[in-house]
Every structure is written in C-alpha cells, then in structure tokens.
Amino acid sequence: MGLILRDVFLCCAWIINVASFKVTVPERYLLAIRGHPAVLGCEFTPDPDLSNLVVTWQRQEDARVVHSFYYQQDKLDRQSPEYHNRTSLYISELGKGNASLRMHPVGLKDAGQYLCQVSNAKGAGNALIELDYGALYSEPRFNIHVNSTAVAVQFETEGFPKPEVIWVGEHNQNLSSHLEIQDQTEDGLFYIKSSYEVQKSLVNVTLILKNQLLNQNLERLVFLSYVSDEDGDGSTAVIILSILSVILFAVVMFLLLRKQIKSYL
C-alpha cells in the first residue's frame, strides 16, 4: 500500500511539474528593419541544470531548422544553409529561461513564422512568433532635366515595401506625376523613380514619400528657378536648385559636430 501511495505521489508531482512548465514569446509579432539585428524573444521555465536542455528554432511553414542547442552547446549540423553565420542564442541567459534568437543581417526572405521549441527536465513546450520585414527608404536622389519648353524634377530611392508617393504644389494641391516601380533588387528592395514636369520657369513643389509599415514619412521641398540666357541663343541656362532638406541636414550635422567637440574640451 505504501509503495502505491508513493508511486501516486511521484506521478502527481511529475504532472504538476510538467503542467507548470511554459514556453512563451513576449511579442507574437516582430518587425525587423534592414540593417538592424532582429531578436526573436522566447522565454521558458528555467532549470539550472542545462544538461537536459534542448532549444530548437524552426520555420513554421516548412520546418526548416534555424538554430539548435543541446548537449550544452550549439548544434548547427542540421541548420538550414541560408541561416549559416546569421543566428545565435544568448548562451549565458539560458539558465535564466531566455531562449531568444538573434538574427543578423535580416532580409526579406526571413519574413514568416518561427517556432521556438524548448525542453528540459521540467517539461517541454513551444511558442510561435511572426517576423515581418521592412527597409527604410534612402534619401531621395534628385535630378533636373531642362529643355526648351519644360523643366522636369525627378528623384530615385530604394526601400521596402512599396511606398505612397505624392507631389504637392505650393498651394498644397496634389500634382499629376509619373511613378515607376521596378522589380525588387537582390536585397529585396523596390527601386522607385518618380518625376514631375512643369512648363514654366519656376518650380515650387514638395515630394512626400510614405512607408506605412515603418511609419517613415519623407518630405522634401524643391524650389527651382530657370532663367534663359539673355543672348537669346537658348544654349545657356542658369539653374538654381534649393532642396531645403539637404541644407537642414547640413546644419544639424554641424551643430552635432560642434556639440561633440565641446564635450571633448
């Protein structure tokens, strides 16, 4: 009878122990930004003894192995090739229940669902996290095209995902413009080219580019004055282009540099 009671007690203790084991993700959705590492958070009920700890990160869609840890060390022989030298765990944090995965660099193909699977002497479990990807659009590169009848202002930039592009006139009215979106580059970026053309010698417009995913909102004021050569041969022109954003950037950089210099004195 005593043996039976002991077995029942041990069984109940094991069930309670397993029931108390949890694997959770602090955030079920994570937005990765190009050029920055992504940390996929995962927490579990810790056990100081790491000899029984197994941590495996996999892609939910096709079970590709992203990272594995067991026998108290990384085991990457089954790691999918596209993740080689891009993933790591916080080894010193495993004993505290932190199985978060660090990934760098991050690209468009990394977007998707990831499964964090953990087991130790206290139990086993898993949790799912979704990774999204975005790339901030680069500073627009402006070009000016002038002919005998019109002036065209054109800009180019790259980013992800597709942006909203608006040209606004000096009276805050939307202007008709041309927008070209080319196929994604090798980095998974969209190449954007847009232009606005006007048949007059004075241009005062604002370019607005919005990346909704990353809450990026670029506004660049372009003021252009075109003066024909007084000789009348039409072969010479003077173009005065003022992009206020560039001037503002230079002023800000100067002030920051001066502040840094003062801090060293």
Secondary structure, DSSP 8 states (H G I E B T S, - for coil): -HHHHHHHHHHHHHHHHHHH--EE-S-SEEEEETTS-EEE--EE---S-GGG-EEEEEETTT--EEEEEETTEE--TTS-GGGTTTEEE-GGGGGGTB--EEE-S--GGG-EEEEEEEEETTEEEEEEEEEEEEB-----EEEEEE-SS-EEEEEEEEEBS--EEEEE-TTS-B---EEEEE---TTS-EEEEEEEEESSSEEEEEEEEEETTTTEEEEEEEEEEEEE-TTSSS--EEEEEEEHHHHHHHHHHHHHHHHHHHHH-
